[in-house]
Amino acid sequence: MNTETAKFLGVTVVDRSREEVMNPSPVHLMILALLLAVVTLFCILVGAAAGLLARLDGATYASALLRGALAFAGSATLGLALLTFVLTVL
């Protein structure tokens, strides 16, 4: 491990460019890919359901598409934030 430090504006800067990097196992990468696929499919379903419900409520096609896109974006943001939190904890 490299322990070289430098002072810059009163802040200690640690050079970590030469530290060893852990290589993730193929199992972890496969689980990550599977979880990303599940989150993506869930977000698509949420967006489609929001667009359909908006259209059934009498919204125009453009308005229903916009509502579906906003629902997709919101659920994707929450899903990826949750996935990032879970992967960081594990």
C-alpha positions as a Python dict, from the first residue, in 0.01 Angstrom:
ca = {
    (1, 'M'): (0, 0, 0),
    (2, 'N'): (126, 345, -83),
    (3, 'T'): (141, 584, 212),
    (4, 'E'): (277, 891, 34),
    (5, 'T'): (84, 1201, 133),
    (6, 'A'): (103, 1564, 31),
    (7, 'K'): (-28, 1882, 186),
    (8, 'F'): (-235, 2100, -46),
    (9, 'L'): (-417, 2401, 94),
    (10, 'G'): (-420, 2241, 438),
    (11, 'V'): (-576, 1917, 309),
    (12, 'T'): (-391, 1587, 322),
    (13, 'V'): (-398, 1420, -18),
    (14, 'V'): (-326, 1047, -31),
    (15, 'D'): (-197, 900, -357),
    (16, 'R'): (-400, 586, -416),
    (17, 'S'): (-317, 543, -783),
    (18, 'R'): (-83, 251, -721),
    (19, 'E'): (-294, 56, -474),
    (20, 'E'): (-415, -288, -557),
    (21, 'V'): (-762, -302, -707),
    (22, 'M'): (-992, -590, -620),
    (23, 'N'): (-1120, -771, -924),
    (24, 'P'): (-1485, -866, -880),
    (25, 'S'): (-1572, -1229, -930),
    (26, 'P'): (-1779, -1335, -1231),
    (27, 'V'): (-2062, -1435, -997),
    (28, 'H'): (-2087, -1081, -860),
    (29, 'L'): (-2085, -936, -1210),
    (30, 'M'): (-2361, -1176, -1319),
    (31, 'I'): (-2573, -1085, -1017),
    (32, 'L'): (-2520, -716, -1095),
    (33, 'A'): (-2625, -767, -1457),
    (34, 'L'): (-2933, -964, -1347),
    (35, 'L'): (-3034, -697, -1095),
    (36, 'L'): (-2990, -423, -1357),
    (37, 'A'): (-3214, -617, -1595),
    (38, 'V'): (-3480, -661, -1326),
    (39, 'V'): (-3471, -289, -1236),
    (40, 'T'): (-3496, -196, -1606),
    (41, 'L'): (-3795, -424, -1665),
    (42, 'F'): (-3967, -292, -1354),
    (43, 'C'): (-3915, 67, -1467),
    (44, 'I'): (-4053, -11, -1814),
    (45, 'L'): (-4363, -163, -1657),
    (46, 'V'): (-4411, 137, -1428),
    (47, 'G'): (-4378, 378, -1720),
    (48, 'A'): (-4616, 181, -1939),
    (49, 'A'): (-4874, 155, -1662),
    (50, 'A'): (-4852, 528, -1589),
    (51, 'G'): (-4895, 613, -1957),
    (52, 'L'): (-5188, 375, -1995),
    (53, 'L'): (-5363, 506, -1685),
    (54, 'A'): (-5311, 863, -1802),
    (55, 'R'): (-5454, 780, -2143),
    (56, 'L'): (-5753, 604, -1987),
    (57, 'D'): (-5810, 917, -1779),
    (58, 'G'): (-5852, 1119, -2098),
    (59, 'A'): (-5506, 1267, -2148),
    (60, 'T'): (-5376, 1323, -2499),
    (61, 'Y'): (-5122, 1083, -2646),
    (62, 'A'): (-4840, 1333, -2594),
    (63, 'S'): (-4939, 1400, -2233),
    (64, 'A'): (-4974, 1029, -2158),
    (65, 'L'): (-4634, 961, -2312),
    (66, 'L'): (-4480, 1238, -2104),
    (67, 'R'): (-4636, 1102, -1784),
    (68, 'G'): (-4510, 755, -1866),
    (69, 'A'): (-4161, 887, -1933),
    (70, 'L'): (-4159, 1079, -1606),
    (71, 'A'): (-4273, 769, -1417),
    (72, 'F'): (-4001, 564, -1589),
    (73, 'A'): (-3734, 822, -1503),
    (74, 'G'): (-3846, 848, -1142),
    (75, 'S'): (-3859, 475, -1086),
    (76, 'A'): (-3523, 429, -1261),
    (77, 'T'): (-3365, 690, -1036),
    (78, 'L'): (-3502, 528, -722),
    (79, 'G'): (-3422, 176, -840),
    (80, 'L'): (-3062, 258, -930),
    (81, 'A'): (-3013, 449, -605),
    (82, 'L'): (-3139, 149, -410),
    (83, 'L'): (-2923, -88, -613),
    (84, 'T'): (-2618, 130, -552),
    (85, 'F'): (-2690, 136, -180),
    (86, 'V'): (-2729, -242, -163),
    (87, 'L'): (-2409, -303, -359),
    (88, 'T'): (-2218, -59, -141),
    (89, 'V'): (-2335, -227, 177),
    (90, 'L'): (-2254, -574, 50),
}
